[in-house]
Amino acid sequence: MVQLYNLHPFGSQQVVPCKLEPERFCGGGRDALFVAAGCKVEAFAVAGQELCQPRCAFSTLGRVLRLAYSEAGDYLVAIEEKNKATFLRAYVNWRSKRTENSRVCIRMIGHNVEGAFSKAFRDQMYIMEMPLSEVPLCISCCPVKGDLLVGCTNKLVLFSLKYQIINEEFSLLDFERSLIIHIDTITPVEISFCVGYVAVMSDLEVLILKLEPGPKNGERVHHNPHKTNNRMRRTEEGISNEISQLESDDFVICQKPLELLGEKSEQSGLSVTLESTGLADEKRKYSHFQHLLYRRFAPDISSYVLSDDIKLHSLQLLPIYQTGSLTSDGRNLSQEKRLLSLFCFFSLPHVGYLYMVVKSVELMSVYQYPEKSQQAVLTPQFLHVITSNNLQCFTVRCSAAAAREEDPYMDTTLKACPPVSMDVCALRIQLFIGLKAICHFKNHIILLTKADPEAIPERRQSPKRLLSRKDTSVKIKIPPVAEAGWNLYIVNTISPVQLYKEMIDYSNTYKTVKTQSCIHLLSEAHLLVRAALMDASQLEPGEKAELLEAFKESCGHLGDCYSRLDSQHSHLTLPYYKMSGLSMAEVLARMDWTVEDGLQKYERGLIFYINHSLYENLDEELSEMKLVCGFILEPRLLIQQRKGQIVPTELALHLKETQPGLLVASVLGLQKNNKIGIEEADSFFKVLCAKDEDTTPQLLVDFWEAQLVACLPDVVLQELFFKLTSQYIWRLSKRQPPDTTPLRTSEDLINACSHYGLIYPWVHILISSDSLADKNYTEDLSKLQSLICGPSFDIASIIPFLEPLSEDTIAGLSVHVLCRTRLKEYEQCIDILLERCPEAVIPYANHELKEENRTLWWKKLLPELCQRIKCGGEKYQLYLSSLKETLSIVAVELELKDFMNVLPEDGTAAFFLPYLLYCSRKKSLT
């Protein structure tokens, strides 16, 4: 299924003020539209956003069956029918037609014009009669040379455009029938012709040939029959004879689908022969040809007839040009218009096919329509398709293919372009009721609509308005003589820059999730701008400058995407950034250094860009960078070796001051990828912070903490614990704050790393009894306590190093009690807490005296509290409160007899009586 983006390639629209219902219409160069109805052709002036105005009108010999315009020669050609006879006529110098009754000259092609009549041909429209012995079925004009190709049954007739020179100031347009292409057993429904490339389409077949000049193999020939496979021909002829002997009601004979590319298309079974009819043999344009493509589709045999559901339509050859080579500043090196590539499109009702047919013939894109199509037109930027009620806009890959034909450096580290194989998408599906036909010229789409008779009264009841995405749409003025039920619309497509900006805005919805959808839409925007720049001669200077700026911007956006994504195409970061014109510092400043899950997420695209940029002679000082990537696989960006000593680079010094977290993550990334050892990393931070071997900078402590969070496999866990606890203890003992602000708080480490455990609740009560003014001191203490409370810490290993941390301070006391608790020295801890912090005793007992240690409630805590109450003192009330809570716990745990045995013999009976009563009644309560 083709992805649909809700974009707006269509702008304002207006109704063409035709007097009669159009039968045929086509664009006329940059500024004209031709509409044929009845025996008349009307020409309308179309200029930008201005309203369409009638320009001139002229009569035809009969009803117009086919209509085509050639920009080369500026002529209009038509197949006309009158009294069951068919005529081929070209209308030349039509811009001189002032009024419908103005004089018109008629002449036969090839007839010389006498000087006396030349002035008449110069100042008025004249008609060229082109006699044919066969009935013309279809026509096509070469967009480059202006030659005319006419399709007849089993043959194509080529009329070459030429000029009769009357005098130095005036030459007369003329045609010469120069070539006949005989194609047996094919009736062309549509044909297309472009600089020697011929495309022929019947109901179910498509054939593409390339006509070539000069005699083949140096021979001078008048005819160049191309011999087909005789065996195949005889087989098909035999089948044909057998079919004729069968009754049509008994059998349906269908050929299987077939696709032949390049030289293999000679095996199609079609006999193709060239017949030269030009008068001057030495000036013949074409004398032989190549087969490029043959494709045959199978009919739907379920209906026993060739229904419209499987007939081909909309054959088109689309050339892509470039005027010279475009430089980085937008200047053109040459003004010669040259063909870059050629594409062929044709369509079935539910699927369209786009081929590239110049240097190689290959299928580029297949378009699956959501509903039955009626007609389609291909442009360098889009494929426009009409169904009965929708105008659909699909993207194309023509500019991507042409760019590769043009530039040998494409798809290298220097230049890149989105792939031709990238999935196409639909930008818009616009509602139009009763669509019948479509054509395209410049930035206009012409649509003919005709509602069903039942829908006409309903349409008359609703006002007709311009359908525009802007609220400032201009109302359509319907000519009073227009017949109800049909309309001919001119829909203006918006400028490439405007649509590009909308695509960029739309892509931001995908940016945060980092999916391929963001790259896909940015690639579509890039190809849109690239296609507009292909033919820079058609652009205004201001528009070209805007497109060039958009092109560079799109390259930067694509570089950003590929730098973030870790994919097989991450190497495209380098060429896109190069094409963007951004310096290395500017590129790195664009990076989003947001930390994810506690660590920066690094990808190969940015690493590839930096790696390659490092080896190129960039005239940049790395110290000018404001932000740089963290995960760098090239250590020389941060670390250098001089005489065996580690020397940090200017970039490392810059990061130390501006992005210390990024620097720590960068070295961690180097260590994970075996680019730097453990000891080397420690030494690096000491040298970086200008510390001697006996001093540990905070940045190194941050690095150790990051190692613990990252769980690096090569790091010995207990050694890392030793480094961190030693530093925490030293600072606490010296009341020494860190030299820089720590990158992580204790809460950050507890949330990010399982080695940092939750601090026991009673520790907080113990610490709260002492006010610590220094926040950094509190953080070091919390980190040490968290490590001791963690599951991985070896308590016995820390005991010898606790000596500097005196128990005279609350901080030291908490650490010592924690260690003794982890060593299960509960009785000693109870004595210490009763002496130093009685308010923490009960929380300690609730947390620690469980299961097998529960007996300490009545064997240790209860007698100790009773003894201290007897002694009195300033802590009497704290002891009394703790005794009451202890008695409540013991009364629940022991039987009445056992409970009485643990009570002191000299105690006051009234004090203990409530607890004795509760203990005696608890069985009845339960």
N, C-alpha and C positions, 0 to 999 in steps of 0.2 A: 504494500500500500504506500502510495506517495505521501510524504509528509506535507502537511498544509500549514503555512505560516499566515497569520492574518495581517498581511502588510497591504500597502496601498500604492500599487504601481500605476493605477489609473487616476487621473485628475479630473478636470472639468470636462463637460461634454455639451454638445449643442446639436440641434437638428438642422440638416441640410434643407434649404427651402426649395425642394423639387416640386415641379408642377404635376408630374405624373409618377405613378409607381415605378421605381427603378427596376430594370430588368438586368442590366450589367453596370458595373462601376469599377473604377480603378484610379489609383493615384497618378498625378502628373508632375513629376519632379518634386521640387521643394515646396511649391506654392499653389498647386492646382489639384482639383478633383473632377474627374469626368464621370457623368451619369448618363446612361443610355436608357431611353424609354420610348417605345413606339418606334417611329422613324426619325428620332431626334437625339442628339447628344448635347447635353448641357455641361458647360465648364464653370466651376466655382473657384473663386480665389480663397485660398486657405493660408493664413499668415499668423503663426503663433497662437496666442490666446484670443485673437480678435474674432468677431462673428464672421461666419462664412457668408460670402456675398456672391451673387451671380456675376459671371465674367463675360461669357459669350455663349451662343448656341448655334448649332448648324444641323442641317438636315442630312439624313443618311438615305441610301438607296432603298433600304428595306429594314426589317426588324434586325436588331443587332443580336447575334448569337454568341460571339466572343469579343472581348475588348482588351487591348493591352497598350501600354505606353512604354516608349523607349526614351530614357534621358539622353542617351547618345543620339543625336539627330533631332531630339525634341519633337518626335512625331507620335501620332496615335494611329493604331491599326485595328481594324475590325473585320470580323466575318459577318456578312449581312445576308439576309434571305428575303427574296421577293419573288412571288409567283412560283414557289418551289424551286427557284434557282438560287445558287449560293455564289457570293462575290467576296473577293478579298480586296480591301481598299485601305490605303494609308492616308492620313490627314496631316499635311505638312504646313508649317508656318501658321498654325492655328491661332497664335497669339495676335496676329494681324486682323483677326475676325472681330470687327467692332460691333456690328449688329447682325441679327439673324438674317436680314435681307441683303447683306453685303455680297458683292460678286465673289464667285469661286471659280477657279480654273481647274480643269480636269485634264490629265495627261496620262499616257501609257508609260510604263517603266521602259527604260532603254531608249526612248525617242529623244533625239536631240532637239533642243529649243533654239529657235532662231533669235538673234539679238534683238529684233524688234519686239518680241514678246517677253523678254527677260524682265523688264520693269514690272509687268503685271504679276509675275511670279514673286517678285521681291516684296511687293506692297500688299499682297492679299493671300488668303489661304488657298492652297491648291491640293487636289486629291490625286493620289497615284493609284491607277488601276493595275492590278497584278493578275493577269489571266492564268488560270490553272485548268488543266485537262481533267483533274480529279476534284472531288468535292473536298474543300478544306474543313477539317474537323476541329482543330485546335491550333493555337499560335503561341509563340514565345519570342521575346526580344532579348538579345544579349545585352546585359547591363553595362558592359565595357565598350564593345565595338558598335553596338546598335544593329547588328545583323538580325534578320528575321527568319525564324524557323517555323514552317507550316506543316502540321500533321495531317496526313491523308491516309486512307486505307492502304496498308502494306507499304507505305513509303513516307519519307519526310523530305520536304523541299526547302533548301536553304537559299534565301535571298541576301546577298551581300550588300551592305550599305556603302555607297560611294557618292562622289560629288562630281557634277558636271561643271567645269570651270567656264563661266560665261565671259568674264573679264577679270582684271586684277582686283576689282572691288566686290565681285559677286560670284558665288558658286551655287549651283542648284543641287539639292538633295535628290538622289536617284538610287535605284536598286538594280541588281543584276542577279538573275537566277543562276547560281554558280554550282550547285551540287544537289543531287538527289540521292538519298539514302534509302535503298530498298530493304525492307524488313518483311520477310514472308510471314504469313499467318499471324499478323498482329494488327489490331485496330486501335490506334492511339486514342485514349480518352483525354489525357493531359500530356503535355510535353514541357520540357524546360531546357534552355540553351544558355551556355555561359562560356565564353572564350574557348570554344572548341569542345567543350563537354556537352554531351547530349543525353538527356534522360527521357525515356519514353515509358508511359504507363497505360496499360489496358485495365480491364476490370479487375484482374487478378495477377497481373505480371508487371514487373518493373525491370527495365534494361537500361544500363548506363554505358555509353561509349565515349571514347576520347578520340576526336579527329585530330590528325597530325599533319603538318605541312611537309612539302617536299616529297619527291619520289622515293619509295622504299628501296633500300639497298642500291641507291644510285641509278635506278631504272626510271626511264621516262614512260609513264603509263597514263592512259586515259581512263582506264577502269581498273579498280582494285577489288575484285571479288574476294571475300574472305571465306575460304573453304571451311565448312563445318564438318563435324564428324559424320561421314557418309553412312556409316553403319547405323548411327543413331537416326539419321534422316530417313533411311530406308525403313527402319523399324517403326518410326512414327507414321510414315506414309502407309505402311501396311496396316497399322492399327486404325488409321483414319478410314481406309477402304473397308475394313471389317465393320467399323461402326456404322458406315452408311448403309450396310446391308441389314442392319438390325432395326427393328421398329423402336422408335423413341419411347414408346409407352412401356417397353419391356425392360430396358436397361438404362442406367445412368452411369456413364463412363467419366471418371474424375482422375486427374493426375495428382500425384502426391506432392506435398509442399517441397520446395527446393530452394536452396541458397547457394550460389556459386560466386566466389570472390576472385578478383584478379584474372589471371590467365585461365583458371578453371571455368570462368563464365562462358568461354568459347564452347563448352559442352552443353549449352542450353538447348541446342537443337534448332535455334532460330538462324535462318540464313540471312546474312547482312552483306550488302553489296553497295559500293560507292559508284555513282555515275556522274562524271564531271560534265557540266552543261555550260561552263563559262566560255566566253568568246576568246579570251587570251589565255592559252594553256600555260604559258610560262608564269602567269601571275596567280595561278590557282592556289587558294589558301590550304586546301586539304586534299591529300591524295591517298592516305591510308588511315587506319584507326586501330585502337586497342579495345578489347573487351575489359570492362572494369567490374561490372556487377550484373548478376541476373538473379531475380528472386521471384518465386512463384508461390502463390497461396492456394489452398484447397477450399473449394466452396462447401457450404453446409448442405450435405446431401439429404438431410432429413426433410427438407422442403421440396426437393426435386426440381427446384428452379433456382436461378441465380438471384437471390434477394439482395436488397440494398444493404442488409446487415453485414455482408462480407465483401462489399465492393470497396476498392481502394479510392482514395481521394487525396487532394491537396499535395500533388507532386511539386517539389520546389528545389532548385539548386540555389544555394546561398553562398556568394563569394565573400571572403573577408580580406580587406585590403589594409595596407599601411602605406602612408605617404612618407617615405624615407625612414630613417632610424631615429628613434626618440632618445635623446640624451637625458642625463639626470636632471638637468635644469629645464627640460621641456622643449628645447630647440630641436628642429628637424635638420638632419644632415643633408637630406635630399628631398625634393618635391615631386619626384617621380612616383606616381601611384602604381603599386605593384600588388599582385595577387599573393596573399599569404597562404590561404587554404580555401578549400571548396567543400561544401557540405550538401548532402542530399537528404531531403525529408519526404516521406510519404506515410500515409496513415490508413488503417482500417477503422471502422467505426468505434472500436473499443481499445485500440492500441496503436501508437505511433512509433515510427522507426527513424532514427537519425544516424546517417553514415558519414564518415569522412572519406573523400574520394580523390585526393591529390596524389601524394607520394605513395601512400598505401591506402587500401580500401578496407575499412573495418567498421563494424557496428559500434557506435559510441554510446547511444542511449536508447532505452525503450520506455515509452510513456504509456502507463496504464491509466485510462480515463475512468473517473467514477461513474460516468454515464455515457450513452451513445453520442459520439461526436458527429457533426455535420460538415465542418470545414476547419482548416487550421492554416495559420501563416507563421513562418519562421523568421525571426530577426536575429541579429548578432547577440542580443541580450536575452531574448525570451522566445518562447513558443506560446502563441495565443490560439486557443481552441474554443470553438463555440459548440454548444449543445442546443437543444430546443429552447432552454431557458437560462443558460449560464454562459458567461464569458470567463474562461479560465486562463490563468497566466502561469506557465511553467518556466523554470530556469533551464538553461542550455549550457553545454560545455564547449561551444565553438571557440571562444577566446582562449580557453585552456589548451585546446589542440593547436590553434594558430600560433600561440606563443612558443610552443615547442617546435613548430615548423620554422619559426623565425630565428630563434636564438639557440645556438649550439651550447651555450653555457647554462641552459635551463636544466633543472634537476641536478645541480651540483652544489658545492658549498658556497658558490657565488650567488646563484639565483634559484628561485623556487616558484612554483605555481600549483594551485590545487589540481589534483589528478583528474584526468578525463573520465575515469571510471567512477568518480564520486556520484553518489545517488542524487538524482534530480529531485526537485521539490516543487510544490505549488505555492506561489506567493499570494494568490488571491482567487476567489471564485465569486464573480460579480453577477448579480441577478439581472437578467434582461428577458422579457417575455417575448416569445415568438421569434427567436433569432433564425435568420435564413442564410445570410452570407456575410463574409468578412474580407477585408483587405487591409494592407498596412503600407504606409509610406512616411518616411522621416519619423516624427514623433506623434503620429496620428494613427488611430485605428478607426476604420470605417465599418459600421455595422448596419445591416438591413434587418429590420424587424417587421413581422407581419403577424398580427394576432388572429386567432381563429374567429370565424364569423360570430360565434356565440359570445366571444369576449369583447366585441366591439362596443356594444351599448355600455357595458360596465366601464370601459376605458374612457368613454366620453364623459362619464360622471365625475371622474377624478381629475384635478388639475395636473398638468404636466410641468415638472420641474427639472432643473438640472440635478443630476445625481452626482454630487461631489462630496468628498470626505470633509470638506470645510463647510462651516455654517454660513459663509458669505457667498454661497452659490448664486449664480445669476439665473433668473427665470428664463425658460425657453419660450421663445415666441414662435408659435406655430402659424405658418402661412394659412390664410383663410381658405385658399383653394386646395390645400392638401387633402387628399382623400383619407378618410378615417380608416384606422386599422393597420396602417403601415407607417414606418418612419425610417429615415436614413440618418444615423447618428455619426458625428465625429467625436471620438473620445480621445482626449489628449493624454498621453503618458507623461508622468512627472519626470523631471530632470534626473539623470543618473546620480548626481550629488545629493539631491533631496532624498531619493530612495535609499541611497547608501547610508545616510545619516539615520534613517529610520531603522535600517537593518542593524546598525551598530547599537542603537538604543535597545532594540529587541533582543540582541545577543546578551545584554547584561542580565537578563532574567535567567540565563543558563550559566553565568560566570561563576557563581558561588558554589554550585554543585560540581563543577569541573567535569562535565560530560563532553562527549564528542559532539553533542548538539551545538555547543558554543563554537567549536571549530567549524562545523558545517555551515552555520549561518554566516560567520565571518568570512569563510571561503566564498560563499555566494556573493557577499558584498565586494570582496576583492575582485572576483571575476566580472562583476557588473562594471566596476570602474575600469578594469583592464580592457574590456570590450569597447567602452566608450573612447578610450585612448588609442585604439587600433587605427582608426582613421582620423588623425588629428586635424586634417584639412577641413573637416566638417565642423570644427569647433571654433567658437569665438575665443579671442585671447584670454578674456577673464574666465570663461568656462574651463578652458584648458588648464589654467593655473589652479583652479579649484579641484579639478580632477587629479592633477598631479599631487596636490597636497593630500587628497583623500587616498590616493594610491599608497603614498608613503605611510600614512596613518594606518591603513588596513594591514600593511606589512608589519608594523609595530604591534598591532593587536594580535595577529597570528603568531608572531614571535613570542608574545606573552603567554598565549595558550600552550604552545608547544613546550615552553620552558617549565610550565607547571605540571604538565601531564607526563607520566612515566609510560611511554608507549614506544612501539617500534618506529614511529615517525618523529621521535624527539629530536633527531638530528636536523630537522627542518628549522629549528630555532635559529641556527646560524645564518642561513641565507635570507630568511625573512627579516632578521634584524639588520643585516647588511643592506637590504633593499630599502629599509625604513629610513636610512640616513642618520640613525641615532648613534651617538658615540657610546663607547663602552660604559662610561660613567653614567650617561643618561639611561642606558638600558638597565643597569643595576639599580639605579634610583627608582625605577618603575616597579621593582619587585615587591611583593607583599610578604613581609617577614612575620606574619602572624603565627604564633606558636600554637600547635595543635597537639592535644593529649600530652602536654608537658614537654614536647620536643618539636623542633621545627621539622616539617616534612620536606625532604629534598627530592628532586627529580632529575632525571638524566639530561633533559633538554638544556637546562641552564648550565649544567656541568659541561656538556659538550660545547656550548657556546664559549664559555670561559676558557676551556682547554685549548680550543683552536685559536681564540683571540690572543692567548698568551704567546703563541709562537709566531704571531704576525707583528710586524713593526708598527705598532700603534703609537702615534704621537700623543700619548696621554700619560700623565703622572698618576700612578695608582693612589697616591696620597690625596688626590682631589676627590676621590669617591666619597659620597655621603653614606651610602648603604651598599653592601656587597652580599653576595650569597654566602650562606653558612656551610652548606655541605659541598665542599670543594675537594675533588679527587686529586687536584694538582697541588702538592704541599708547598711548592715554591712561591705560591701566592702569599703564604703566611710565614713559612720557615725556610731559612737558608743555612747551609753548613759552611763555615769558614774555619779552616785549619782544625777540623774536628769539633768545633764549638758551634752550638746552636745560636743563631742570630735571628731574632724576629724581624720581619719586613716592616716597611713603613705602613703597609696596609694593616698589619697586625696591631701596630701602635695606634693607628687611627680607630680601629674597631674597639680597642681597649677603652678609649675615651668616649666613643659614641654609641657602640653597640656591644657591650661586654657579654651579654647573653648570647648574641650571635657568634661571637668569637669562641666562647666555651662550646657551643653546639658544633661549630666548625671543626675544632680540634677533636671533639668526640667522634665526629664523622670520619675524620682521618684515621683515628685509632680503630674504629670499627672496620675500616677497609684496609687495615694493615699498612697504612702509609706512615705511621709514626708509632713508636713503642711507648710503653708505660713510663719508663724512666725519662725518655726523651720529652714526653709531654709534661711531666712534672718540672723538668729543667727549663722547658720553654716558658712556662708561666713565671717561674722565679726570675729568669733573665728579663722577661717582658716587664715585670713589675719592679725590676732593679732591686731584688732582694737577694741576700746571701743564702748560703745553703742551710743556715740555722734558723732562718725566718721563713714563715709560711704566709704568703699573701692570701687575702680573701678570695681572689680570683681562682687560685689553685684549690681552695676549699670548695668553691662553687663547682669546679671541674670534678672533684672527687664525688661530690653529691650527685652530679649529673651521671657519673659512671655508675653509681649505685642504683639510680633510677633506671638507667638503660640496661642494666644487667648484662654487661659485656661478658662474653664467655671466657675471654683470656685473662680477666681480672680475678685474682684470688680474693674471695670475699672477706675473709678474716683480716687480711692485710689492709684492705680498704677500711674496714671497721676500725682497725688500730690507728690508721692515719687520722680518721675523723675524730675519734674519741680523744686521742692525744691532743689534738688541736683545741677541741671544745674544753677539755680539762685545763689546759694551759691558760687559755683566755679567762676562764672562770676563776682560776687561782690567782691570776695577776690582775684581775679586773680590767683586762685589756680589750678594748673594742676593736672590731675588724677595721682594716685600713680603707676598705670600700664597702658600700652597702651590699649586703648579701643579695644574690639573685632570687633566692627562694626562702620563704618563711618555713617554720616548722610545720605549719598547717599544710603548705604546698607539698612538702615532702611526705607527710602522712597520707595525703590524698593520692599522691602519684606513685608511691613506692611501698611495697609490702614489707620491706625490711625496717621501715619506720613504723612502730606500733602505736596504737592509741595510748596516751598517758593515763595511768590508773587514776580514778576519781579522787582517792584519798591524797594523792600527790598535790593536786590543785589546792586542797584545803591546807595542806602543810605549807605550800608556797605562799598562799594568801596571807599567812600570818606575818610575812615580811614584805615590805614595800621596796621594790627594786626600781630605781629611777631610770637606769639605762635600759632602753628597749633592746639594743643589740645583745646586752648581757642576758636578758630574759630569753632571747631567741636561741643563743648558744646553749643555755640550760635546758630549754624545751627540746632542742634537737638531741642532746645527750640523753635526756630522760626517755625520749621516744625510741632511740636506738636500744636502750636497756630493756624497754617494754616490748621490743620487737621479737619475733620468733627465731631469728637467725643469729642473734648475738651470743657469743661465748662469754658468759659472765666471769668465769674464773680467770680469763685472760686479762681482764681490766683491773682486778683487785690490786695488783702491785703498783698500778699507776694512779691510784686514787689518793695516795699520801699527800700530794700538794693541795688537794681539795679538802680543807679542814671542815670537820663536823661542827665547828663553832658557828658557821654560817648556815642559814636555812637552806641555801642552795647546796652546800656540801652535805648537809644532813639528809636532804631528800635523795641525793645520789647514793649515799652509803646505805640508807634504809632500803632503797630499791634493789641494790645489789644483794644485800643480805636476804631480802624477801625472795629474790630469784634463786638464792642458794638454800631456801627453805629454813632460814634461821628466824622463825616467827616469834619465839619467846623473847629473844634478844631485841627484836624490833618493837615488841609490845612494851618492854621496859623503857626503851629509848623514847618512844612516843608518849608514854605516860609521864615521863620526866620533862620532855621538851615541848610537846604539843598535844595535851590531853584531848583537845577537840577533834583530833584526827584519829583517835583510837578506835572508836566505834565504826567510822567509815572504813578504816583499815581492816577491822575484824570482819565486817560484812563482806568485803571483797576477797580476803585471803583465807579466813578460817572456815573452810568448806570441806565437806566429805570427811576424809580421814583426819583432817586437822580441826574438825568441829569441836572436839573434846576440850580444846584449849579455851573455849569460852568459859567453862566452869572449873577447869583444872588450873588455868593460868590467869585469865583476865579477871574472873570474879574474886578470887582471894586477893589479888593485887589491888583491886579497887577498894575492897573492904579495909585492907591494911592502911591504905593511904587516907581513907576517910577518918580513920581513928586518929591519925596524926594531925588532921586539920590543915591549916595553912591557907594561903591565898587562892589555891586551886581547888579548895574544898567543894565549891559549887559545881565545877567542871567534873570532878570525880563523882559527885553525887548523881549528877545527870547521867553520866556514863554508866553508873551502877544500875540505875533504874532500867535503862535500855538493855543492859546485860541480863538482868533478872527476867525481863520479858522474853528474851530469847531462850534462856535456860529453862524457864517454866514450860515452854512449848516443847523443848527437846527431851526433857527427862520425865520419868515417872515420879509420882509424889514421894515415894520412899527415897529414891535417889536424889530428888531435889532437896529434901530435908537434910540429907547427909552432907551436901556441899555447902549448906548455909553455915555461917559462923555461929559458934555456941554462945557467944556473948552478945549476940545481936538483939535489937529491940523487936519483940514479937509483933507489935503493931505495925512496924515498917514492912515486915516480910509477909504479913497475913494476906493482903490482896493477891500476891503472887502464888501463895499456897492454895488459896481458894480457887484461883484460875486453873492451877495444875490439877486439883482434885476433880474439877468439873469438866475438863476438856474431853474426857471419854464420852460423857453424856452429850456434849455439844457436837461431837463428831458422829 
